[in-house]
Every structure is written in C-alpha cells, then in structure tokens.
C-alpha cells in the first residue's frame, strides 16, 4: 500500500472470487478488485470501546454478511457486517484469550480460524490463544437475518478445546487449524431412545500439541431428505497412483541399426558390440549394479544420443 494509507491487518476473498476484503489498522474495511481497483464497502459504525481497534480477521459468512473481528482491549470483539444494508450486528466478546507467554515481546500474532455452514446460517470460530469454540448464527433467512453469538450449553458445558493429557503431562492447548468434514456417515442421538440425527458435519481441529480434536455440529430443526442433509457429500476414492515408467519402456536406449546415421560406438576391446549389451545396461541400471553397468558399456551398449 502507498505510504500514509490505512495498513492492512487481515484479508479474505469474497465468495465469488472477484475481490478481496481487507481489514485495516483503523478498524474499517477496504474492498479491492482483482485488477487493483477499489470497490465500495460500507463504513462500520463501531461501538465506542472498539473504535480504533484494528480489524485483525475478516471472513465471508455468505454473499451478504461478513464476519469481522476487532482486536479490542481486553478481548476480541466480534461483529457481522451486512454488506447490503451497511448495518453492523454486534456479537460481543468471543474467544477470550487464555494463553500465557513467557514474554510478550515476541508473542505471536493471534490467529483466527472460521468454518461456515451457510445452509444452517452458522459459523464456528476458534483462535490460537483461546480454548473457546465460539458459534455464531442467524435463526432467520433472507433479508431479516440477525447474526448473534449462540451459546450452546449441554450437560458438560459449552464446547471447548480439551486439556492435553499424556502420562503425567497436563497442559492447555490451542487451535492451529480447523477443517470441515462433510462426508461423515455416523448418526448421533442426543437423548437415549429418541430419533437419531442424520449424518452431520464434523469439525476437525489441529491443536498446538499436534493432537486432533473433533466435534459434530447438530441442528435440531434442520430439514433433511430421506434421512440426509442436501449439502453432505459421499466419500470419493483417492485417484490411483500411476506407476513410474520402467526403464525398459524408456526411449533413451535403442539398438543401432544399419540405417542409423550416427556412427557406431567403438568398443574398447575392439570386438563387435554384444547383441545383449543394451539389455545388460538396462538390467544393471535397474539393479544398481555398478560392475555390470560398466561391463555393459564396455560391451558397446547404446545410449541415445550417441556419445562422441
């Protein structure tokens, strides 16, 4: 960016891939087309205690709504910007930091991770400094969407990153990556004896201790067809690995013919080249036999192009 302009602190692609949304140091947004042209984006009317905080995470929730996280003091502040109406849905503080560093001088920048289920108007957000698993959503579709933070208490409390445990080691761990699995085939039951939910999305989390944590996202009122959600997919086999071509099929080696314009390779022994020298050379190369390789060359094996 040119000197004196608002520095970019975060960025994401628009859903159609035609532009990039940039979260800026002043807390406002910029939208830049793929050709570098500036496009219109609503100005956010931020709360007084958030004004001036940098927008350090932006992410599209759907074609109309954009998640924005401001580095407010003391906790990150979540908002959802309506790109059509220009209004801001305040979702409050989320992903409360709990990670301690020995020094703050070289503390890494907080990273946020978001996975969206647009069919359910739901998003899950985690950060590299919090054990919270934050859920945002809208109960209504269309123009009346109002995005809020969803609290999802259950018998064991809201979802969170568990403590890392191995032998006598117990340490806090944090999110380093988040992926959405839409090929799950397992059905779950919340209450024993009640109807099972259709196979639902699974969130996979990679933690700072290189462990994997997973949660299943359930929607009590989501419509399904024939016991399946329309956006779920079936597994696809990985493409078969093609074998590397064998040296016998490589065109680099051939037996010279009388019609060849290249001169024959003289043998050091003065005898005629062996009819099997090329095969010996191929076999030696495949087996890694140095002595056999040297013997095949001595017997007049042909290497194209013909060395001089």
N, C-alpha and C positions, 0 to 999 in steps of 0.2 A: 504494500500500500504506500501511497505517497506520503511524504513527511507531513505531519500535522493532522492527519486523518485519524479517525477512531480505530484503534488497533483491534484486530480480530482475535477473539479468545476461544471460539468454537465454530464449527461449521458442519453442515449436513446437506445432502442432496434433497431437492424436492422429490415428491413421489414420481412425477413424470420424467425426472431426469433432465429437465430443461433449465434448471437454475440451482444455485447454491444459496442456502440461508446461512448467514454469518451472525453469530452472537458477538457483540462488541464490548469493548472495555467500559463504555459508559452505561451498559445495560440495555441498549437499544439493538435493533436488528438491521442488517442490510441484506438485500437480495440481489445477487449478481447472476446474469445470464451466462450461458456457456461461451458467448462471444465477448464477455467482459463488460457488457452494458449493465448499468444499474437499473433495477426494476423497483416499482413501488411496493412498499410494505408498510403496514400500519405502525404508527408510533404507539408504544405502550405507555399507558398511564400507570406507573408503578406506585406501590404503597410508599409512604414517606420513609419507612425504615429500610426500604430496599433500594430507593433511588441512589444511583451512583455505584451500585454493586455490579460487577461485570457479569455478563451473560456467559457462563462457562459451560453450558450444554444446551443444544437445540436438537430437536428430533421430531419428524412429522408423525402425527397420530393418524391422520387420514388426509384427504385432499384439502380439507378446510381448516384443520386445527393443528397447531404446532406447540409442542412441549418446550418450555424454556425454564432453565434452572439458573438462578442468580446466586452468586457467591455472597450471600448476605451474612452479616455478623449477628449472632454467633453460628447460625445454622443455615444450610442451603434453603432457598425459598423456591417453591415450585409454582409455576403458572402455566396456563394453556391459553394461547392467543388464537382468537377467531380471526382468521385472515380475511374473511369476507366482511364481517361487521366491525372489525377493529377493536372488539372488546376483549378484556383480559379476565379469565377465570382464575381466581386465586385459590390455590390448593394448599397453601401453608407450608410449614417446615416439614421436610421429609429427609430420610437418610441421615439421621443425626450422627455426626462424626463421633467415633469412639476409639479410633486408632491412635496410639501413642508412639511418638518417635523419640529417639534419644536426644536429638537436637532438631530444632525447627529450621535451622539454617539451610539444610539440604533436603527438607521434606518434599517428597514428590507431589506433583500436582494431582488433585483429586480427579479421578476418572469416573464417569457415569456410564451406565450400561442400560439400554432400554430394549425391550421386546414388546411388540404391539400385536394385539388380536383385534383387527378392525371390525370383524364380523360381530364381535361381542362389545365393541367400543370400550376396550380395556387395554391398559398398558401396565407393565411391570418394570420398575426401575430399581437398580441397585447402584452402590458406589464402592470405590476402593477403600473407603475409610469408615464404613458403617456396616453393622451386622443386620440392618433392617432390609426387609423385602417389601418395598412400597408399591401399592396398587393404586392406579388412577383409573377413573372410568366415568361414563355417562349413561344414565338409565334410559334416556330418550334418544331417538334417532332424528335425522333431518335437521331443520333449522333451529329446533328447540334444544339442541344438545347443551347440557351444562356439565362440564367436567369438574370432578371433585376427587379428593382423596378418599379411597374406600378403606375402611378399617374392617379387617376380616378376622375377628376373633373366633377361635374354636375352643375345644376343650383344653388344648395345650397352649393357647395364646396365639397371637398373630405369627405368621411365618418369619423366620429369621435364619441367619447363617449360623449353623451349629458350631460349637467349640471343637477344635481339632483335638482328637484323643488318640494317642498311641503309647502303649505301655504306661509309663509314669508321666508322659508329657501331655499337658493340657494347656492349649494356647488358643487365643482368639484368631480367627481367620476372616479374610475379606475377599470380595469378589474381584476376579481378574478377567472374567469373560462370561458372557451369557448367551445361550443359544436356545432356539425354539424348535421343538420336535413335534412335527405334525403327522408322524406315521405311527404313533402309539396305537396298540391294539388291545390294551388291557382296560377292562371295565372296573370301576370302583363303586363301592357302596359306602355312603356316609353313615347311615344308620342301619344296623343289622336288621334284616328282614324286609327292608324297603327296596324299591326298584333300583337297579343299578344304573349309573350314568353311562351314556355311550362313551366309547374310547375318546379321551380328551387330550388336549395339548399338554406337553411336558416341557418344563423349563429346566435346562441343564446349566449348572453353574460351575465354573472352574475357580478354585479358591487360591489364596496366596500360599497355601501349603500343598499345592498341586493335588488336592483332593477334588472329587466330583460330588456335587450335591444336586438333587433333582426334586422338583415339586410338580404336582399335577394341578392344572388350572381347571376348576369346575364351575359350571354355570347352571344354577338350579332352574332357570326359566328359559334357557336357550332351546330353540326348536331344532328337532332333528328329523331326518327322513330315513325310515327303515332302520332305526337304531344307529344312525351315523350322522355326524355333522358334515355339512357340504364342503367345508374348507379342509377337512382332514384328507390326507393322501395315503395311498398304498405304497408299500416299500418297493423299491426298484433295485434289481440286482446290479452290482458294480460291473462295468464293462470288462470283458475278458482281456487279460494281458496277452498281447501278441508276443510270440517267441522271437528272439533276435535271430536274424537270418544267419544260417550256418555258413562257414567259410566255403563249404563245397558249392554253395549257390552263388557265391560272390563272383562277379565278372572280372575281378582283378587278376585272376590266374587263368591261363589257357595254354594249350599245346601249340607250338608254332607249326604252321603248315607251309607247303611249298609255295602257296600263293601269297604268303606274307611278305610285305615289302621291307620289314625290319630284319636286320641281319641276325643270324643265329648267335646265341651266346656261347662263346668258346668255353670248353671245359679245361680245367687246369691239368687234367690228366692226359688230354689230347685224344681221348676216346669219344665215341658218339654219345650224345645225351641219352640217358636211360628213358625208356618209354614210360616208366612209372615214377619218374623224378617229381612230376607235378603232384601226384598223389602222395608221395612221400613227404613233400613240402607241406601239403595241406594237413596231413596227419601229424607231422611234427609241430606245426603251429597250433593245432587243436590240443595236443597233449602237453605243449610247453616243453618239449624235449629239445634242448639246445644242440646236443650232439647230432641228433637225427636231422635237425634243421640245417646244420652246417653241411652234413653229408648230402642232403637233397640239393642244396645249392651247388655243391661240388660236382654232382652228377648232371647238372645242367637244367635244373628246374627253371621254368619260365616265369618271369614276373613282368606284368604289363603295367606301364610302358616298359619296353625293353631297355635295360640299363646299358650305358655305353662305357 
